Amino acid sequence: MKNKEKFLKLVSPVKTNSVIKNKQKILNRAMLHESQKIALKVLNRLAELNWTQKRLAEAMEVSPQQISKIVSGKENLTIETQIKLQEILSIPILASFYESK
């Protein structure tokens, strides 16, 4: 029996989505990492301004719960939310990729 035949005996005949699932996990991990970097920026800026999360929520016209999600680093932020954070807090959000280089 050739190596290829041995290998094919080991491989499941049923197609799985494992490659797609793994790509999704990697993408989610990257988004989570970026969200955590943004959360740290926001928390640091709030401390500099001596603002509470409630004050930021009022300025952004969102609920305090939404700000809590943002600063926990577990929220997938829309571009609109990122721009609002940039404008209100005067910090670069969308430039995080270039800042890390």
C-alpha angles and dihedrals in degrees: 000000000000124000092251091054091048090050093048090052089058095048118087114245089217114090114234132195094228095123091051091045092050092049089051091050091051091048092048090049090052092049091048091051091052091046090054091051090051091048091055091049091051094047092048092049092048088054091049091051092041088233127151123226087248091058090050090049090054092048091050093042093234133117121275086241090062091053089048089056091049095050092045088065093230099103123100098224122214120227088249092057092046091052091048090052091049094050098043097042097031093229131128110252104157092049094065093109092058093042091061093053 
